[in-house]
Amino acid sequence: MKRTNVTLTKLEESDREQFILDNQAAFKFGAMEEFGLRDDHFEADGEIISRKTIENSIDQGVAYRIRENGRIVGGVVLQIDEKMHRNHLDLLFVSPDAHSKGIGFAAWK
């Protein structure tokens, strides 16, 4: 198995729109893979995860791009509570063309 270098880089404002579109595409792909056409869990704008949901997550958290050997392959949004030290993962997605390579697991670690 080829070893990959998975890193996280803070989301740049200039990449915000693409981050949202990539997130929606990954969630839609995953839903179609899992449920096919019978899936009807779409939010108001016809997406599995709405733009508003993603924007709220980014605005209230810290967003990162997941990179494999420098190439953007996904994203993650964390909610960090510096005071209470209670943090959580808000969003995690890997681009469909990068699935099944351990990228999501490596990003989580």
Contacts in CASP RR format, 6 or more apart in sequence:
PFRMAT RR
TARGET T0000
AUTHOR 0000-0000-0000
METHOD contacts of the structure
MODEL  1
MKRTNVTLTKLEESDREQFILDNQAAFKFGAMEEFGLRDDHFEADGEIIS
RKTIENSIDQGVAYRIRENGRIVGGVVLQIDEKMHRNHLDLLFVSPDAHS
KGIGFAAWK
4 68 0 8 1.000
4 69 0 8 1.000
4 101 0 8 1.000
4 102 0 8 1.000
4 103 0 8 1.000
4 106 0 8 1.000
5 68 0 8 1.000
5 69 0 8 1.000
5 70 0 8 1.000
6 66 0 8 1.000
6 67 0 8 1.000
6 68 0 8 1.000
6 102 0 8 1.000
6 103 0 8 1.000
6 104 0 8 1.000
6 106 0 8 1.000
6 107 0 8 1.000
7 66 0 8 1.000
7 67 0 8 1.000
7 70 0 8 1.000
8 64 0 8 1.000
8 65 0 8 1.000
8 66 0 8 1.000
8 67 0 8 1.000
8 76 0 8 1.000
8 107 0 8 1.000
9 64 0 8 1.000
9 65 0 8 1.000
9 67 0 8 1.000
10 62 0 8 1.000
10 63 0 8 1.000
10 64 0 8 1.000
10 65 0 8 1.000
11 19 0 8 1.000
11 58 0 8 1.000
11 63 0 8 1.000
11 64 0 8 1.000
11 65 0 8 1.000
11 75 0 8 1.000
15 65 0 8 1.000
16 58 0 8 1.000
19 54 0 8 1.000
19 58 0 8 1.000
19 63 0 8 1.000
19 65 0 8 1.000
19 75 0 8 1.000
20 51 0 8 1.000
20 54 0 8 1.000
20 55 0 8 1.000
20 58 0 8 1.000
22 72 0 8 1.000
22 74 0 8 1.000
22 75 0 8 1.000
22 93 0 8 1.000
22 95 0 8 1.000
23 49 0 8 1.000
23 54 0 8 1.000
23 75 0 8 1.000
23 91 0 8 1.000
23 93 0 8 1.000
24 47 0 8 1.000
24 48 0 8 1.000
24 49 0 8 1.000
24 51 0 8 1.000
24 54 0 8 1.000
25 95 0 8 1.000
25 96 0 8 1.000
26 74 0 8 1.000
26 93 0 8 1.000
26 94 0 8 1.000
26 95 0 8 1.000
26 96 0 8 1.000
27 47 0 8 1.000
27 48 0 8 1.000
27 49 0 8 1.000
27 93 0 8 1.000
28 47 0 8 1.000
28 48 0 8 1.000
29 96 0 8 1.000
30 48 0 8 1.000
30 96 0 8 1.000
31 39 0 8 1.000
31 41 0 8 1.000
31 48 0 8 1.000
32 39 0 8 1.000
35 41 0 8 1.000
39 48 0 8 1.000
41 48 0 8 1.000
42 48 0 8 1.000
43 49 0 8 1.000
43 50 0 8 1.000
43 53 0 8 1.000
44 50 0 8 1.000
44 52 0 8 1.000
45 51 0 8 1.000
45 52 0 8 1.000
49 91 0 8 1.000
54 77 0 8 1.000
54 91 0 8 1.000
57 63 0 8 1.000
57 77 0 8 1.000
57 90 0 8 1.000
57 91 0 8 1.000
58 77 0 8 1.000
60 79 0 8 1.000
60 90 0 8 1.000
61 77 0 8 1.000
61 78 0 8 1.000
61 79 0 8 1.000
61 80 0 8 1.000
61 90 0 8 1.000
62 77 0 8 1.000
62 78 0 8 1.000
62 79 0 8 1.000
62 80 0 8 1.000
63 75 0 8 1.000
63 76 0 8 1.000
63 77 0 8 1.000
63 78 0 8 1.000
64 75 0 8 1.000
64 76 0 8 1.000
64 77 0 8 1.000
64 78 0 8 1.000
65 72 0 8 1.000
65 74 0 8 1.000
65 75 0 8 1.000
66 72 0 8 1.000
66 73 0 8 1.000
66 74 0 8 1.000
66 75 0 8 1.000
66 76 0 8 1.000
66 94 0 8 1.000
66 103 0 8 1.000
66 104 0 8 1.000
66 107 0 8 1.000
67 73 0 8 1.000
68 98 0 8 1.000
68 101 0 8 1.000
68 103 0 8 1.000
72 95 0 8 1.000
73 94 0 8 1.000
73 95 0 8 1.000
73 97 0 8 1.000
73 98 0 8 1.000
73 103 0 8 1.000
74 93 0 8 1.000
74 94 0 8 1.000
74 95 0 8 1.000
74 98 0 8 1.000
74 103 0 8 1.000
74 107 0 8 1.000
75 91 0 8 1.000
75 92 0 8 1.000
75 93 0 8 1.000
75 94 0 8 1.000
75 107 0 8 1.000
76 89 0 8 1.000
76 91 0 8 1.000
76 92 0 8 1.000
76 93 0 8 1.000
76 107 0 8 1.000
77 89 0 8 1.000
77 90 0 8 1.000
77 91 0 8 1.000
77 92 0 8 1.000
78 87 0 8 1.000
78 88 0 8 1.000
78 89 0 8 1.000
78 90 0 8 1.000
79 87 0 8 1.000
79 88 0 8 1.000
79 89 0 8 1.000
79 90 0 8 1.000
80 87 0 8 1.000
81 87 0 8 1.000
89 108 0 8 1.000
92 104 0 8 1.000
92 107 0 8 1.000
92 108 0 8 1.000
94 103 0 8 1.000
94 104 0 8 1.000
94 107 0 8 1.000
END
